[in-house]
Amino acid sequence: MSSTTEQSNTEAEQQGTHHYVLTLDLPGRIAGSWQGTVTPGSGDTRQDVFVMLREHISESSPEFARANVVFFSLEPNQL
């Protein structure tokens, strides 16, 4: 195993178990996309993660609190 592969495995282990993409839009005003990784709790659902992400975005960017959801994806963070 090369050191590059070892480094990639270590970086992947530090990431969350799921990758998300969320795009919000206020028509005619502003749009934004967020992406990253998250590790849901053992009893969390896709809905729980979606609500958590919306709340997190609204806290840091209040203008998006009432934005339309254009796209949402939550997938296992693995190939």
Helices and strands as residue ranges (DSSP letters): H 3-14, E 18-26, E 30-38, H 46-60, G 62-64, E 68-76
